Amino acid sequence: MPEGQGGSALVVIDMINTYDHKDAELLVPSAERVVPVLADLIGRARAGDTPVIYANDNFGLWRSHQGELVEAALAGPHADLIEPITPDDDSLFVVKARHSIFYETPMSYLLWQLNVRHVVLCGQVTEQCVLYSALDAHIRHLGVTVPKDAVASMHSHLEDAALEMMERNMAARIVRAQEVGFTPPAG
């Protein structure tokens, strides 16, 4: 679905992160590259009254919530990656436990409530959570855009393959962040 049909939302995937997990050393350099792009994208979405939804792993902490996840990330060694993209008071937050932003979360219902028909997916990890979320959005008949300079990966060759799969198999628009246009949901 083209961006102009139905409202859009910006979904920031797994960027609230302490980076104290396995493979973090592979992810941090890519995250450092995308955070300034993400900060600009988030700012543009907010300025245009487009919902910004953070969909974040709970890292197996079953009693965690948004505030706790943000506090832990800001207290970690990579707070510089969190500060520019910290959720504001208007941001929405969905805690997830698996790769897809839709798997056993209220994301589908939230998007329906917001009258969103198009998602702009950004964050990490391109070859995992972003890819699986794009597939789940596609099968829910949502339009998908992925700004390739606003997603972080652990393995660049897998990132390239994932972006190609999203474009080819899921009809995702793969663009640069500056090309993303937001259509605020009606209502």
N, C-alpha and C positions, 0 to 999 in steps of 0.2 A: 504494500500500500504506500503510495507516495506520501511524503510528509504533509502535504497540504490537506489530506483527507483525514479528518478527525484530529483531536488534540494530541500533542506529544508530551512525553516526559523524559527527563534525563535520569538514567539509572547508573549510579556509581557503585561498581561492584568490588567488594572486598578491599577497599583502600584504607579502611580503618584497621590498621595492622601494626603489631609490635615488631614484626620481622625477626622474631626469635624462634623460627620454625625451620625444619629441614628444608633445604634448597633456598633459603632466604638470600644467601650470598649470590645466587644466580638471578634473583628477582630484583634486588635493591638497585643495581645500576639502571635497569629498565624503568623502574618506578621513579628514580631521580629524573630521568628524561621526560616522563609524562606528567609529573605533578604540576609544572607551570602551565602546561596545555590544559590540564584538567581544571586548574584554578580559574583560568580564563573562561572555559566552557561553562563551568558552574556559575560564574558571575554573569555570563550572558543569559543563561537560562533563568536565573533569579530576576534579572532586570526585565526580562520579557514575560514575567508571570507564568513561566513554565514550571511545573512541579519538579523538584529535585528529590529523588528517592535514593537513599543509601540502602543497598542490599548487602549485608555483611555477615560473614561467617561468625559463628559464636565460639569457634575454636574448641569445641567440646565442653565449654563452661555453661552448663545447663541452667545456672541461676543468673546468668549475665543479662544485661540489658544495654540499651544504647549508651547511656551515660557511663556505665562501667567500661564498656569497650573503648569508648573515646578516651576516657581517663587513662586507661592502661596504655593505649597507643601513644598518648601525649607524654607519658612518664617514661617511655622506652627510649632506646638509643637512637631511634630514627624519628623523633618528634618533628624534625624539619620536613618530613614527608607528609605529616598529618596536618600541621598548623595551617598551611595555605588552603586546605580543602575540608576543614572541619565543618560538620553540619551546623547550620544556623537554626534559629528557633522555628523557622518555617519549613525546614527540611523534614521529609518523612523518612522513616527508618524501618526496615524489615530485617529481622534476624533470620539467618538461614543456617542450616547444618550440613548441607551437601553442595554440590557444584552449581546446580541451576538455581536461579533466583526464584523459580516457580515451584520447585520440588518441596511439597509439604509446607508452603508458606502462604500467607494471604495475598501474595502479589497479584494474582489474577483478579481477585475481588477488588483490591485497591485500585487497580487500573480501570476497572469497569466503573467504580464509584466516581473516579476522577474524569470519566469520559475520555480516556486515553486510548487511541487506536494505533499509536506509533511510539516505539521506544528507541531512544538513543542510548546505546550501551557503551560504557567506558569503564576503565578500571583494570583489574587483574584477576586472573591470569588469562591472556588471550586464548591460549591453546587448551584451556580447561574451562573455567567458570564462564568466561565470556562466550565461548563457542557453544557450550551446552545451554546457556541462557538464550542465545540467539535461536537455537533449534526449538526450544520450548516456546519462545515468542512466536516463531513462524507457524508452529502447529496450532497455535491459538489465534491465527489469522491476524496477528499484529504486524504492522510494518516495522522493519528493523533498519537502523542506521548504526554503523560502527565507525567512529573516527579513528583511523589507523594510527594516528599520532597521539591518541589519548588512551591507548591500551598498553599494558606492560606484559612482558613475557619472560619466561625463564630460558627458552630456547628459540632463537630467532627463526630457524628453519621451520619449526613447528608453528610459530606465529604466522609466517607467510602462508603455510598450508591451511591453517585455521581460517585466516581471512579469505583465502580463495574458496574454501568450502562454504563459508557463510554467504559469499557473493553468489556462487554458482548453485548451491543446493538449497539455499534458504531465501533467495532473492534479496539479501541484505545489500543496502547501499554502503559501500566501503569508500569513505571520503576522508579528507583532512578536516580537522576540527573547525577551521575557519569557514568551511563550506556548509557546516550544519546550520540549518534554519529551524527555528522552533515555532510551533503553532500552539498557543495556549489552549487548553481544553475549554470548550464552551460550557457555560453554566456557572 
